Amino acid sequence: MNYINKNLCYFAYTLIGDKNLAEDFVQDAFIALYKNYGTVVQEEKVLKSFLYSSVRNSIYNWHRRNNIERKYHEKEPFNELVEIDFDNALIKAEALSQINAMINQLPDACQQIFRMHYLEEMSLKEIAETLQVSINTVKTQKLRGLRFLKSKLNPELFFFLLWIYLSK
């Protein structure tokens, strides 16, 4: 069967011009034969025919997919900003995780007011009414939260992380 493997590789190579890809298609054909071994007649001619057909069909499907992808990319050009967006999203997620961990260290009342103001975007008056406390209490707790975060972070990073946190 070794000569069949070499012949199949050459066959696939002549169709696609890439040795490694040709070997992959041949390997896939042998896997398909293994999976269907009980249903394929056990004659050398039939087995060879099955393998050649499998390679040919896989290459046809591969060409069709490539053509579809090429046409899609002609209509929608590849945008390299996808990677930049991924990196920014990763940085933002890590920063938000650190800020949330720090917010969780605040006392409960301070934490609640901080989250209501910055996450739920409630006004100081709305927070005071909801919690039934004075506006000055809300202002004080908010200021304590900011001071705590500022003390835990590098000063340059504090405003950057706060901006990221508020822009999510």
C-alpha positions in Angstrom: 0.0 0.0 0.0 3.0 2.3 0.3 3.2 2.9 -3.4 -0.5 3.9 -3.3 0.3 6.5 -0.7 3.1 7.9 -2.9 0.9 7.9 -6.0 -2.0 9.5 -4.1 0.4 12.2 -2.8 1.6 12.9 -6.4 -1.9 12.9 -7.6 -2.9 15.5 -5.0 0.2 17.5 -5.6 -0.5 17.8 -9.3 -3.9 19.2 -8.5 -2.9 21.7 -5.8 0.9 22.3 -6.1 1.6 22.1 -2.4 3.4 19.0 -1.0 2.3 19.4 2.6 -1.3 20.1 1.7 -1.3 17.1 -0.7 -0.1 14.9 2.1 -2.8 16.2 4.4 -5.5 15.3 1.8 -4.1 11.8 1.4 -4.0 11.3 5.1 -7.6 12.4 5.3 -8.5 9.9 2.6 -6.9 7.1 4.5 -8.8 8.1 7.6 -12.0 8.1 5.6 -11.2 4.6 4.3 -10.5 3.4 7.9 -13.9 4.8 9.0 -15.7 3.2 6.1 -13.6 0.0 5.9 -16.5 -2.3 6.7 -18.7 -0.9 3.9 -16.0 -0.8 1.2 -15.4 -4.0 -0.9 -12.0 -5.5 0.1 -10.5 -5.5 -3.4 -7.4 -3.5 -4.3 -9.1 -1.8 -7.3 -12.1 -0.7 -5.1 -9.8 0.5 -2.3 -7.7 2.5 -4.7 -10.7 4.0 -6.4 -12.1 5.0 -3.0 -8.9 6.6 -2.0 -8.5 8.5 -5.3 -12.1 9.6 -5.2 -11.7 10.8 -1.6 -8.6 12.8 -2.4 -10.3 14.3 -5.5 -13.5 15.2 -3.7 -11.6 16.8 -0.8 -9.5 18.9 -3.1 -12.7 20.0 -5.0 -14.3 21.0 -1.8 -11.2 22.8 -0.7 -11.1 24.7 -4.0 -14.8 25.7 -3.6 -14.2 26.9 -0.1 -11.2 29.0 -1.2 -13.2 30.5 -4.0 -16.0 31.4 -1.7 -13.5 32.9 0.8 -11.7 34.8 -2.0 -15.0 36.3 -3.2 -16.0 37.2 0.3 -12.7 39.0 0.9 -13.1 40.8 -2.4 -16.4 42.2 -1.2 -15.3 42.7 2.4 -11.5 43.4 2.5 -9.6 42.0 5.4 -9.3 44.5 8.1 -6.1 44.3 10.2 -7.9 46.3 12.9 -9.4 43.1 14.1 -6.1 42.2 15.9 -5.8 45.7 17.3 -9.4 45.5 18.6 -8.6 42.1 20.1 -5.6 43.5 21.9 -7.5 46.5 23.2 -10.3 44.3 24.4 -7.8 42.1 26.2 -6.2 45.1 27.9 -9.6 46.5 28.8 -10.8 43.2 30.3 -7.7 42.9 32.4 -8.0 46.5 33.6 -11.6 46.0 34.5 -10.8 42.9 36.4 -8.3 44.7 38.5 -10.6 47.6 39.2 -13.4 45.3 40.2 -11.1 43.5 42.5 -10.2 46.8 44.1 -13.9 47.9 44.3 -14.6 44.6 46.1 -12.2 45.7 48.8 -14.2 48.8 49.6 -16.6 48.8 52.6 -20.1 47.6 51.7 -21.8 51.0 51.8 -19.0 52.7 49.9 -18.9 49.9 47.3 -22.6 50.1 46.8 -22.6 53.8 46.1 -19.5 53.6 43.9 -21.2 50.9 41.8 -24.5 52.7 41.6 -22.8 55.9 40.5 -20.2 54.6 38.1 -21.8 51.4 36.8 -25.5 52.1 36.9 -24.8 55.8 36.1 -27.2 57.0 38.7 -27.1 60.6 39.8 -26.1 61.5 43.4 -29.6 62.5 44.0 -31.1 59.2 42.7 -28.6 57.2 44.9 -29.5 59.3 48.0 -33.2 58.7 47.4 -32.8 55.0 46.7 -30.6 54.4 49.8 -32.5 56.9 51.9 -29.4 58.8 52.9 -28.3 62.4 52.4 -26.6 63.6 49.3 -23.5 64.5 51.4 -23.3 60.9 52.5 -23.3 59.8 48.9 -20.6 62.3 48.0 -18.5 61.3 50.9 -18.7 57.6 50.1 -18.0 58.2 46.4 -14.9 60.3 47.4 -13.7 57.6 49.7 -14.0 55.0 46.9 -12.0 57.2 44.5 -9.3 57.9 47.1 -9.0 54.2 47.8 -8.6 53.4 44.2 -6.2 56.2 43.7 -4.1 55.0 46.6 -3.9 51.5 45.2 -3.0 52.5 41.7 -0.1 54.2 40.0 -1.3 57.9 39.5 -1.0 57.7 35.7 -2.8 54.4 35.6 -5.6 55.6 37.9 -7.1 58.0 35.3 -6.5 55.6 32.4 -8.2 52.7 34.2 -11.0 54.9 35.4 -11.6 56.1 31.8 -11.6 52.5 30.6 -14.0 51.5 33.4 -16.4 54.3 32.6 -16.3 53.7 28.8 -17.4 50.1 28.9 
